[in-house]
Structures are given as structure tokens and as C-alpha cells.
């Protein structure tokens, strides 16, 4: 199900689509967790993250297009942040495509700060490279 949600969320970019095996392998890595957001038993989106000791990384995060701009992404991200605070996580990291203005706006709204850039980190259709912004959130717990 996660692969289907992920692929629908990124349907305009083949390079971002992940298969079910990718998700299976990610969940085999120690500290990997996911939260599925549902409404009336229908999936809206999910966030996949990994935490180890006092740090966490958001691996992927998506909301189905028809549910975007309704506050669900903000709700899900804030829920994860609270959960990580309870686990004594001090810093949360993520990478985001430099051209994903909606996601960047959400991360800034939730107090993430850009701390770096990875040149050509993401592949994009048709074979272009896009820089990743590396962002961090300092948690106060």
C-alpha cells in the first residue's frame, strides 16, 4: 500500500517512484518507522522515518494529491515531531528537492532550517539532476 500511495503522490516524476520491495528493505533497517494517516479508513498519506539514539531522519513523506492543501501534511509532520520528542530525539534531518516549494514551505513552517545542499542528489525525469536542500530541526526536549 505504501508504494501505491507514494507513486500516486509523485505520479508526475517517474524517478521518485518506489516499489514495494524498496519499502520492505527500508523497514528492515533498525529504527525505521512509519505513520499512515487515514480518514474514514481511507489512506491520505504517510511519513517514513528512521531514528537512532538522539537523531532522526525523515526518509519520505507524502500526502495523496487530492488531500493536499487541507492541513493534513502539517498535522502529520507535527505528530511525528511530538513522537520523536518523546523518544528524546534532539535533531531531525531531511533532504528535499530544491524545487519542491510546497514541502520547503511546510518544513519552514515547522521550524526546519536549511543547513546544506547536495548537488545533483535527485534524479528527475527525463534524466535531469536536482539539488537537495538538507534541512534540520532542533528539538527542545
N, CA and C atoms as a LAMMPS dump frame, in Angstrom:
ITEM: TIMESTEP
0
ITEM: NUMBER OF ATOMS
423
ITEM: BOX BOUNDS ff ff ff
-5.0000000000000000e+02 5.0000000000000000e+02
-5.0000000000000000e+02 5.0000000000000000e+02
-5.0000000000000000e+02 5.0000000000000000e+02
ITEM: ATOMS id mol type element x y z
1 1 1 N 0.814 -1.194 0
2 1 2 C 0 0 0
3 1 3 C 0.865 1.267 0
4 2 1 N 1.996 1.253 0.74
5 2 2 C 2.842 2.445 0.798
6 2 3 C 3.393 2.811 -0.578
7 3 1 N 3.8 1.807 -1.332
8 3 2 C 4.323 2.084 -2.67
9 3 3 C 3.25 2.732 -3.542
10 4 1 N 2.023 2.253 -3.44
11 4 2 C 0.935 2.821 -4.242
12 4 3 C 0.686 4.28 -3.861
13 5 1 N 0.62 4.573 -2.567
14 5 2 C 0.415 5.954 -2.116
15 5 3 C 1.569 6.836 -2.567
16 6 1 N 2.78 6.341 -2.382
17 6 2 C 3.978 7.103 -2.76
18 6 3 C 3.969 7.416 -4.249
19 7 1 N 3.684 6.421 -5.055
20 7 2 C 3.721 6.608 -6.506
21 7 3 C 2.613 7.525 -7.003
22 8 1 N 1.449 7.468 -6.389
23 8 2 C 0.375 8.406 -6.752
24 8 3 C 0.73 9.829 -6.337
25 9 1 N 1.427 9.949 -5.219
26 9 2 C 1.814 11.274 -4.734
27 9 3 C 2.877 11.914 -5.609
28 10 1 N 3.686 11.094 -6.26
29 10 2 C 4.758 11.599 -7.116
30 10 3 C 4.56 11.157 -8.558
31 11 1 N 3.29 11.066 -8.993
32 11 2 C 2.989 10.498 -10.308
33 11 3 C 3.573 11.285 -11.475
34 12 1 N 3.915 12.547 -11.273
35 12 2 C 4.468 13.349 -12.371
36 12 3 C 5.977 13.191 -12.511
37 13 1 N 6.6 12.339 -11.69
38 13 2 C 8.049 12.168 -11.757
39 13 3 C 8.404 10.696 -11.543
40 14 1 N 8.634 9.992 -12.628
41 14 2 C 8.942 8.563 -12.58
42 14 3 C 10.148 8.256 -11.704
43 15 1 N 11.122 9.186 -11.643
44 15 2 C 12.345 8.942 -10.886
45 15 3 C 12.088 8.842 -9.386
46 16 1 N 10.956 9.359 -8.906
47 16 2 C 10.655 9.325 -7.471
48 16 3 C 9.826 8.112 -7.065
49 17 1 N 9.398 7.322 -7.998
50 17 2 C 8.527 6.199 -7.668
51 17 3 C 9.343 5.045 -7.066
52 18 1 N 8.797 4.488 -5.978
53 18 2 C 9.431 3.366 -5.284
54 18 3 C 8.507 2.164 -5.343
55 19 1 N 9.093 0.972 -5.419
56 19 2 C 8.272 -0.236 -5.434
57 19 3 C 8.132 -0.806 -4.018
58 20 1 N 7.287 -1.805 -3.881
59 20 2 C 7.018 -2.4 -2.567
60 20 3 C 8.283 -2.983 -1.946
61 21 1 N 9.168 -3.527 -2.764
62 21 2 C 10.412 -4.109 -2.253
63 21 3 C 11.289 -3.042 -1.602
64 22 1 N 11.275 -1.845 -2.148
65 22 2 C 12.045 -0.745 -1.559
66 22 3 C 11.564 -0.481 -0.137
67 23 1 N 10.262 -0.435 0.047
68 23 2 C 9.714 -0.205 1.383
69 23 3 C 10.026 -1.374 2.315
70 24 1 N 9.933 -2.595 1.811
71 24 2 C 10.263 -3.761 2.634
72 24 3 C 11.697 -3.684 3.127
73 25 1 N 12.612 -3.31 2.258
74 25 2 C 14.023 -3.196 2.642
75 25 3 C 14.241 -2.075 3.649
76 26 1 N 13.558 -0.959 3.476
77 26 2 C 13.701 0.149 4.422
78 26 3 C 13.259 -0.253 5.821
79 27 1 N 12.168 -0.996 5.921
80 27 2 C 11.664 -1.401 7.236
81 27 3 C 12.552 -2.447 7.912
82 28 1 N 13.477 -3.03 7.18
83 28 2 C 14.428 -3.969 7.781
84 28 3 C 15.556 -3.236 8.503
85 29 1 N 15.716 -1.953 8.252
86 29 2 C 16.79 -1.176 8.855
87 29 3 C 16.362 -0.742 10.263
88 30 1 N 17.229 -0.979 11.21
89 30 2 C 16.946 -0.658 12.614
90 30 3 C 16.498 0.794 12.77
91 31 1 N 15.447 0.977 13.539
92 31 2 C 14.962 2.317 13.854
93 31 3 C 13.999 2.901 12.837
94 32 1 N 13.678 2.166 11.783
95 32 2 C 12.775 2.677 10.758
96 32 3 C 11.324 2.476 11.191
97 33 1 N 10.549 3.544 11.082
98 33 2 C 9.128 3.513 11.441
99 33 3 C 8.341 4.308 10.414
100 34 1 N 7.061 4.073 10.383
101 34 2 C 6.189 4.834 9.501
102 34 3 C 4.866 5.122 10.184
103 35 1 N 4.267 6.225 9.804
104 35 2 C 2.931 6.59 10.278
105 35 3 C 2.053 6.77 9.052
106 36 1 N 0.948 6.052 9.033
107 36 2 C -0.027 6.159 7.963
108 36 3 C -1.153 7.053 8.457
109 37 1 N -1.495 8.068 7.684
110 37 2 C -2.596 8.965 8.032
111 37 3 C -3.823 8.528 7.248
112 38 1 N -4.926 8.284 7.971
113 38 2 C -6.17 7.842 7.348
114 38 3 C -7.324 8.734 7.778
115 39 1 N -8.332 8.774 6.932
116 39 2 C -9.586 9.452 7.244
117 39 3 C -10.696 8.536 6.758
118 40 1 N -11.604 8.18 7.651
119 40 2 C -12.694 7.261 7.313
120 40 3 C -12.157 5.984 6.661
121 41 1 N -11.074 5.453 7.251
122 41 2 C -10.426 4.215 6.806
123 41 3 C -9.808 4.312 5.405
124 42 1 N -9.68 5.521 4.879
125 42 2 C -9.029 5.732 3.585
126 42 3 C -7.667 6.386 3.807
127 43 1 N -6.605 5.837 3.208
128 43 2 C -5.284 6.445 3.4
129 43 3 C -5.202 7.828 2.747
130 44 1 N -4.591 8.762 3.473
131 44 2 C -4.362 10.114 2.946
132 44 3 C -2.9 10.324 2.583
133 45 1 N -2.025 9.652 3.302
134 45 2 C -0.599 9.799 3.088
135 45 3 C 0.161 9.132 4.219
136 46 1 N 1.475 9.289 4.204
137 46 2 C 2.295 8.683 5.251
138 46 3 C 3.635 9.393 5.339
139 47 1 N 4.318 9.1 6.441
140 47 2 C 5.681 9.579 6.633
141 47 3 C 6.504 8.385 7.103
142 48 1 N 7.682 8.262 6.537
143 48 2 C 8.599 7.19 6.891
144 48 3 C 9.857 7.845 7.441
145 49 1 N 10.293 7.393 8.607
146 49 2 C 11.472 7.999 9.221
147 49 3 C 12.287 6.93 9.929
148 50 1 N 13.493 7.311 10.266
149 50 2 C 14.399 6.427 10.987
150 50 3 C 14.962 7.219 12.153
151 51 1 N 14.995 6.612 13.322
152 51 2 C 15.644 7.287 14.443
153 51 3 C 16.624 6.323 15.11
154 52 1 N 17.713 6.89 15.549
155 52 2 C 18.746 6.138 16.228
156 52 3 C 19.366 7.06 17.255
157 53 1 N 19.328 6.645 18.486
158 53 2 C 19.821 7.448 19.603
159 53 3 C 19.08 8.777 19.655
160 54 1 N 19.794 9.895 19.491
161 54 2 C 19.137 11.2 19.637
162 54 3 C 18.939 11.928 18.311
163 55 1 N 19.018 11.202 17.203
164 55 2 C 18.797 11.818 15.888
165 55 3 C 17.788 11.011 15.079
166 56 1 N 17.116 11.716 14.172
167 56 2 C 16.151 11.069 13.287
168 56 3 C 16.279 11.661 11.892
169 57 1 N 15.871 10.873 10.924
170 57 2 C 15.863 11.321 9.526
171 57 3 C 14.513 10.979 8.919
172 58 1 N 13.904 11.954 8.277
173 58 2 C 12.687 11.687 7.52
174 58 3 C 13.132 11.149 6.161
175 59 1 N 12.706 9.942 5.861
176 59 2 C 13.128 9.27 4.629
177 59 3 C 12.233 9.668 3.468
178 60 1 N 10.934 9.623 3.682
179 60 2 C 9.981 10.078 2.67
180 60 3 C 8.689 10.475 3.363
181 61 1 N 7.958 11.354 2.701
182 61 2 C 6.767 11.948 3.299
183 61 3 C 5.867 12.343 2.146
184 62 1 N 4.63 11.867 2.161
185 62 2 C 3.744 12.234 1.061
186 62 3 C 2.275 12.219 1.492
187 63 1 N 1.526 13.064 0.857
188 63 2 C 0.081 13.146 1
189 63 3 C -0.493 12.975 -0.408
190 64 1 N -1.517 12.159 -0.545
191 64 2 C -2.128 11.978 -1.865
192 64 3 C -2.597 13.327 -2.405
193 65 1 N -2.414 13.565 -3.694
194 65 2 C -2.724 14.886 -4.27
195 65 3 C -4.116 15.419 -3.938
196 66 1 N -5.126 14.564 -3.927
197 66 2 C -6.484 15.07 -3.678
198 66 3 C -6.671 15.554 -2.238
199 67 1 N -5.736 15.219 -1.339
200 67 2 C -5.827 15.642 0.061
201 67 3 C -4.835 16.744 0.407
202 68 1 N -4.109 17.228 -0.571
203 68 2 C -3.147 18.307 -0.319
204 68 3 C -3.865 19.619 -0.029
205 69 1 N -3.173 20.504 0.641
206 69 2 C -3.678 21.846 0.966
207 69 3 C -4.896 21.826 1.885
208 70 1 N -4.974 20.804 2.73
209 70 2 C -6.056 20.707 3.71
210 70 3 C -5.529 20.612 5.133
211 71 1 N -4.231 20.82 5.318
212 71 2 C -3.635 20.773 6.648
213 71 3 C -3.176 19.395 7.094
214 72 1 N -3.386 18.372 6.265
215 72 2 C -3.013 17.02 6.662
216 72 3 C -1.499 16.841 6.766
217 73 1 N -0.741 17.433 5.853
218 73 2 C 0.715 17.321 5.909
219 73 3 C 1.252 17.962 7.183
220 74 1 N 0.736 19.127 7.52
221 74 2 C 1.164 19.812 8.74
222 74 3 C 0.828 18.96 9.965
223 75 1 N -0.384 18.432 10
224 75 2 C -0.806 17.59 11.119
225 75 3 C 0.113 16.381 11.262
226 76 1 N 0.394 15.707 10.16
227 76 2 C 1.222 14.501 10.207
228 76 3 C 2.646 14.835 10.64
229 77 1 N 3.22 15.877 10.086
230 77 2 C 4.583 16.251 10.449
231 77 3 C 4.673 16.635 11.926
232 78 1 N 3.727 17.424 12.413
233 78 2 C 3.747 17.816 13.824
234 78 3 C 3.542 16.609 14.739
235 79 1 N 2.738 15.653 14.316
236 79 2 C 2.539 14.423 15.09
237 79 3 C 3.847 13.66 15.218
238 80 1 N 4.578 13.56 14.125
239 80 2 C 5.859 12.847 14.136
240 80 3 C 6.864 13.586 15.01
241 81 1 N 6.899 14.893 14.896
242 81 2 C 7.834 15.688 15.708
243 81 3 C 7.562 15.443 17.2
244 82 1 N 6.3 15.456 17.607
245 82 2 C 5.955 15.194 19.016
246 82 3 C 6.389 13.794 19.429
247 83 1 N 6.166 12.825 18.56
248 83 2 C 6.57 11.451 18.848
249 83 3 C 8.083 11.353 19.022
250 84 1 N 8.82 12.031 18.174
251 84 2 C 10.281 11.987 18.264
252 84 3 C 10.782 12.707 19.518
253 85 1 N 10.119 13.773 19.907
254 85 2 C 10.482 14.455 21.159
255 85 3 C 10.323 13.507 22.344
256 86 1 N 9.267 12.718 22.337
257 86 2 C 9.022 11.766 23.424
258 86 3 C 10.069 10.657 23.45
259 87 1 N 10.742 10.44 22.334
260 87 2 C 11.794 9.428 22.255
261 87 3 C 13.162 10.036 22.525
262 88 1 N 13.182 11.281 23.007
263 88 2 C 14.411 12.005 23.359
264 88 3 C 15.293 12.317 22.142
265 89 1 N 14.674 12.409 20.968
266 89 2 C 15.415 12.821 19.772
267 89 3 C 15.696 14.314 19.871
268 90 1 N 16.911 14.697 19.538
269 90 2 C 17.314 16.105 19.633
270 90 3 C 17.32 16.816 18.277
271 91 1 N 17.572 16.055 17.193
272 91 2 C 17.657 16.644 15.857
273 91 3 C 16.963 15.751 14.836
274 92 1 N 16.251 16.405 13.919
275 92 2 C 15.59 15.701 12.827
276 92 3 C 16.151 16.265 11.525
277 93 1 N 16.563 15.387 10.642
278 93 2 C 17.129 15.782 9.353
279 93 3 C 16.232 15.304 8.219
280 94 1 N 16.373 15.953 7.082
281 94 2 C 15.702 15.511 5.867
282 94 3 C 16.37 16.153 4.665
283 95 1 N 16.135 15.57 3.511
284 95 2 C 16.504 16.179 2.241
285 95 3 C 15.227 16.44 1.468
286 96 1 N 15.194 17.563 0.765
287 96 2 C 14.026 17.914 -0.036
288 96 3 C 14.511 18.506 -1.356
289 97 1 N 13.819 18.181 -2.416
290 97 2 C 14.168 18.748 -3.726
291 97 3 C 14.081 20.268 -3.673
292 98 1 N 15.082 20.921 -4.223
293 98 2 C 15.122 22.38 -4.155
294 98 3 C 13.95 23.04 -4.872
295 99 1 N 13.268 22.305 -5.76
296 99 2 C 12.14 22.871 -6.493
297 99 3 C 10.782 22.456 -5.906
298 100 1 N 10.783 21.818 -4.747
299 100 2 C 9.54 21.401 -4.099
300 100 3 C 9.126 22.495 -3.107
301 101 1 N 8.599 23.574 -3.647
302 101 2 C 8.279 24.747 -2.835
303 101 3 C 7.237 24.468 -1.758
304 102 1 N 6.27 23.618 -2.049
305 102 2 C 5.24 23.305 -1.052
306 102 3 C 5.869 22.622 0.162
307 103 1 N 6.721 21.631 -0.078
308 103 2 C 7.361 20.917 1.03
309 103 3 C 8.307 21.839 1.795
310 104 1 N 9.079 22.629 1.083
311 104 2 C 10.005 23.56 1.743
312 104 3 C 9.232 24.53 2.631
313 105 1 N 8.119 25.038 2.134
314 105 2 C 7.276 25.932 2.93
315 105 3 C 6.767 25.246 4.187
316 106 1 N 6.333 23.992 4.058
317 106 2 C 5.861 23.229 5.213
318 106 3 C 6.984 23.052 6.231
319 107 1 N 8.165 22.68 5.76
320 107 2 C 9.277 22.454 6.689
321 107 3 C 9.671 23.743 7.404
322 108 1 N 9.693 24.853 6.68
323 108 2 C 9.987 26.135 7.332
324 108 3 C 8.914 26.464 8.369
325 109 1 N 7.664 26.215 8.027
326 109 2 C 6.541 26.469 8.937
327 109 3 C 6.704 25.665 10.233
328 110 1 N 7.305 24.496 10.127
329 110 2 C 7.526 23.637 11.291
330 110 3 C 8.929 23.805 11.876
331 111 1 N 9.58 24.926 11.548
332 111 2 C 10.857 25.354 12.146
333 111 3 C 12.099 24.614 11.668
334 112 1 N 12.019 23.895 10.552
335 112 2 C 13.227 23.319 9.974
336 112 3 C 14.058 24.447 9.354
337 113 1 N 15.372 24.293 9.426
338 113 2 C 16.302 25.264 8.846
339 113 3 C 17.187 24.55 7.83
340 114 1 N 17.487 25.253 6.745
341 114 2 C 18.402 24.676 5.764
342 114 3 C 19.818 24.731 6.327
343 115 1 N 20.51 23.582 6.287
344 115 2 C 21.876 23.524 6.796
345 115 3 C 22.875 23.095 5.722
346 116 1 N 22.387 22.794 4.528
347 116 2 C 23.296 22.362 3.477
348 116 3 C 22.569 22.115 2.174
349 117 1 N 23.346 21.681 1.192
350 117 2 C 22.84 21.388 -0.149
351 117 3 C 23.639 20.223 -0.699
352 118 1 N 22.95 19.304 -1.354
353 118 2 C 23.604 18.183 -2.033
354 118 3 C 23.362 18.374 -3.531
355 119 1 N 24.415 18.716 -4.226
356 119 2 C 24.288 18.996 -5.664
357 119 3 C 23.974 17.721 -6.43
358 120 1 N 22.964 17.812 -7.314
359 120 2 C 22.587 16.7 -8.181
360 120 3 C 22.145 15.447 -7.44
361 121 1 N 21.636 15.601 -6.246
362 121 2 C 21.278 14.464 -5.384
363 121 3 C 20.126 13.638 -5.947
364 122 1 N 19.14 14.314 -6.518
365 122 2 C 17.96 13.621 -7.021
366 122 3 C 18.019 13.475 -8.534
367 123 1 N 17.627 12.287 -8.996
368 123 2 C 17.389 12.089 -10.42
369 123 3 C 15.984 12.581 -10.707
370 124 1 N 15.798 13.127 -11.878
371 124 2 C 14.477 13.607 -12.256
372 124 3 C 14.23 13.225 -13.698
373 125 1 N 12.992 13.005 -14.013
374 125 2 C 12.645 12.708 -15.407
375 125 3 C 12.832 13.957 -16.233
376 126 1 N 13.347 13.911 -17.397
377 126 2 C 13.985 12.777 -18.076
378 126 3 C 15.5 12.806 -17.911
379 127 1 N 16.004 12.397 -16.786
380 127 2 C 17.438 12.282 -16.564
381 127 3 C 18.109 13.531 -16.038
382 128 1 N 17.357 14.541 -15.676
383 128 2 C 17.949 15.737 -15.085
384 128 3 C 18.306 15.473 -13.634
385 129 1 N 19.222 16.268 -13.12
386 129 2 C 19.602 16.186 -11.715
387 129 3 C 19.087 17.425 -11.003
388 130 1 N 18.596 17.216 -9.783
389 130 2 C 18.074 18.311 -8.979
390 130 3 C 18.796 18.299 -7.638
391 131 1 N 19.186 19.475 -7.17
392 131 2 C 19.844 19.578 -5.872
393 131 3 C 18.867 19.278 -4.744
394 132 1 N 19.406 18.747 -3.658
395 132 2 C 18.634 18.541 -2.438
396 132 3 C 19.044 19.596 -1.428
397 133 1 N 18.061 20.154 -0.759
398 133 2 C 18.334 21.014 0.385
399 133 3 C 18.335 20.109 1.611
400 134 1 N 19.376 20.21 2.406
401 134 2 C 19.452 19.456 3.644
402 134 3 C 18.905 20.361 4.738
403 135 1 N 17.907 19.847 5.46
404 135 2 C 17.256 20.651 6.492
405 135 3 C 17.337 19.927 7.831
406 136 1 N 17.294 20.726 8.889
407 136 2 C 17.382 20.197 10.238
408 136 3 C 16.404 20.917 11.152
409 137 1 N 15.868 20.168 12.084
410 137 2 C 15.03 20.719 13.136
411 137 3 C 15.652 20.365 14.462
412 138 1 N 15.922 21.362 15.284
413 138 2 C 16.41 21.148 16.645
414 138 3 C 15.21 21.015 17.553
415 139 1 N 15.127 19.91 18.279
416 139 2 C 14.005 19.683 19.187
417 139 3 C 14.38 20.098 20.603
418 140 1 N 13.407 20.603 21.306
419 140 2 C 13.642 21.017 22.698
420 140 3 C 12.936 20.046 23.622
421 141 1 N 13.687 19.061 24.091
422 141 2 C 13.075 18.083 24.989
423 141 3 C 13.915 17.885 26.217
